[in-house]
Amino acid sequence: MSSIRSAWRGLTKPVFVPAAVIIVAMILFSVVFASTAEGAFEELNAAITNGVGWWYILVATLFVAFAIYCGASRIGNIKLGRDDESPEFGVLSWFAMLFSAGMGIGLVFYGVAEPLSHYIDPPEAGGVAGATDAAANQAMQLTLYHWGLHAWAIYVVVGLGLAYMTYRKGRPLSVRWLLEPLLGRQRIEGPIGHAIDVVAIVGTLFGVATSLGFGVQQISAGLDFLGWIETTNWLVVALIVFVTGLATFSVVSGVSKGLKWLSNINMGLAAMLALFVLIAGPTLFLMQTWVQNLGGYIQAFPGLMLRTSPFADDGWAGAWTIFYWGWWMSWAPFVGMFIARISRGRTIREFVFGVLLAPTVIGSLWFTFFGDAAILRQREQGDMLLPDGTVGTDTSLFQLLDGFPLATFTSVLAILVVVFFFVTSSDSGSLVIDILSSGGNLETPKITRVFWTVLEGVAAAVLLLIGGAGSLTALQTASIATAVPFSIVLVLACVSMLKAFRYDVATTPRYIRVTQAGGEAVAQPGSTRTGSGGFSATFAGLRPSTDGVASPAGNDHVLLAVHDVPQSAVDVDAETGEAQYVADAEPTDPLGDETFDTPEFEESAQAQTLNKN
C-alpha cells in the first residue's frame, strides 16, 4: 500500500485521472455496445475521413515545410543543448537509433502487404489499371510517400520541440511545454497544459494499441500459416496476455537495460531477414528497383503531398493516407521523446535532416526488398493473393517467405521479430505515457508503468475482438480518431517553436574574425547593404566608427560578436544618414525569466550567463 500511496503522490492528478477515465470509458463503451461495434467503427472511420481527412493531409505537408525551414534557415544553427555541448552519440549510432525508433511492427506488418495492395488495387485518383507496370511503379511511390518524409516530419515537430525546450531551455520533458512560448508558463501549468498532456496520453496509448493489434494479427496468422495452431479469438487473447505479460515482467524486474540490448539484437535480426530476401531473391532486380523507387518518390512527391481525392469513391485515401497520418500523429509523443533524448548536443540542422533523410532512405530499402520481391513474385507466379483475389495483410509476408529456401526458419524468425517489437513497444510506450502523467518526471514508479502496460494490452484486445471481421478498421479508426485533437496541438507547437527560435536567432551573435588590412580603406558610394531581416551599420559615403574596437597588430586577429539588428530597431536620420539603435525595440523573450528546478535548466542558465559575459 505504501508503494501505491507513493506512486499516487508522484502523479499529476489533473492529467492522470482524466486520461485514465477517458481511455477506460472508451474501452467499456466498445464492450457494452459490442454487437454494433463493427458497424460503428466503420461509420466513425468514414465520418473522420470525410470530415477532417483534408485537415490531416494539409497539416502533415505543413509539418514537412516547417521541418525543412527550420533545418535550412539560420534556425538550423541553434544547438539542442549548451552551445559548447557535443553530441552524445556518433553519427552512425545515431542513425541506427533513429531507424529503430520507426522500425517497428508496422514495417513488418505492411512491408509486403502495402506495396502488393497498391499494385493489385491502385487508387482511382492515380488513374492506372491494377497489375500493370504503371501500377507497380506507383505502388512503391505511394508506399514511400506514407513511410517517408511526411511520417518523420510529424516526429520532428515533437522531437525537436522537446529537445529544444528540455535541453536548451531546461523545461520538464513533457509535451505541454512545446506551447509555452505561445501561451506562457501560467497557462501551461494550468488546465490548458493538463489538457494537452491528456490528449497526448490518449493518442499515444491508442497509437501503441494499434501497433500491438497489428502484431497479434501477424503472429497468429504466422502460426496458422505454418500449420501449428488455428487462429481463434482465444488465441488472440492468449497472445496478448502472453506478450503483455512479458512487457509487464520487464517493467517489474527492472530489466529495461537488458531489453534495450534485446531491442538492438532484434534490429539485427530484422536486418538479417531483409538481407536474406535480398540475397535469396532477385538481387539485381531489387537494387535496380530501389534506385528507381527513390527517383519515383521524389518525382511523385509534389503531386501526392496535397492529394485528397475528392472525386474518388473507392475510400482509398481514408484507408491508407489519412490512417497513416493519424497513426503517425498518435505515435509522435512516443517517437518524438525517444529521438529527443538521443539527439542532445546536435544542431537543429543536423537533427532535422538526420531525422528526415536517414530513416526514409533505410525504410525505402526495406519496402523495396519485401514489396518489390512480392510484386515480382505475383507477376511471375501469381501465388501472392488469397483465393478471393485480395491481399492478406497479415499473411502476405509468410506467403513471400514460403517461396524462398528455409521457409519455416525465416517465418519463425519473422514471428520472433514481431514478438520482440511488441514487447519493446509496449514497455517503451508505457514509459512515455507514465512520464507524461507524472509531469515530465523521468523516474516513474513501476506500479504506474504496469498500469499503462496492462491498459495498452486491454485496448488492443478489445479493438481486435470487438471489431470482429473489421478488426483492421477498428485499429485504424482508433488511431485517426484520437489523433484529431493532437493534430491541433502539433500545429500550435509549430507556431510556438518558431516564436522561440526567432528570439534565439535574434539574440545569438555571429562571430567574425578581423585582421589588419594593408592600406587605407576608402568608402565606396552605393555600398549600402540591407537584408530582409536586418540593416547594415555602413552607409554609402560614410566611414563606420571604430571607437572602442580593438585594432589588430601584425598578424594578430580580433574576434567580434555581431548581432543582426532588425530594421524596426534602427532610427536613421534622413539628412545625415546617422543611425541610432532603438533599445526599446529589442526582441522580447517569449519564455521570459522563468526558473525551473531541473538539472537541464541549471546547465542552460549557466551557459546563457557565459554567453552574455
Buried (B, 14 or more C-beta within 10 A) or exposed (E): EEEEEEBEEBBBEBBBBBBBEBBEEBBEBBEEEBEEBBEBBBEBBBEBBBEBBBBBBBBBBBBBEBBBBBBEBBBBBBBBBBEEBEBBBEEEEBBBBBBBBBBBBBBBBBBBBBBBBBBBBBBBBBEBEEBEEEBBBBBBBBBBBBBBBBBBBBBBBBBBBBBBBBBBBBBBBBBBBBBBBBBBBEBBBBEBBBBBBBBBBBBBBBBBBBBBBBBBBBBBBBBBBBEEEEBEEEBBBBBBEBBBBBBBBBBEEEBBEEBBEBBEEBBEBBBEBBEBBBEBBBEEEBBEBBEBBBEBBEEBBEEBBEBBBEEBEEBBBBBBBBBBBBBBBBBBBBBBBBBBBBBBBBBBBBBBBBBBBBBBBBBBBBBBBBBBBBBBBBBEEEEBBEEEEEBBBBBBBBBBBBBBEEBEEBBBBBBBBBBBBBBBBBBBBBBBBBBBBBBBBEEBBBBBBBBBBBBBBBBBBBBBBBBBEBBBBBBBBBBBBBBBBBBEBBBBBBEBBBBBBBBBBBBBEEEEEBEEEEEEEEEEEEEEEEEEEBBBBBBEEBEEEEEEEEEEEEEEEBEEEEEBBBEEBBEEEEEEEEBEEEEEBBBEBBBEEBEBEBEBBEBBBEBBEEBEE
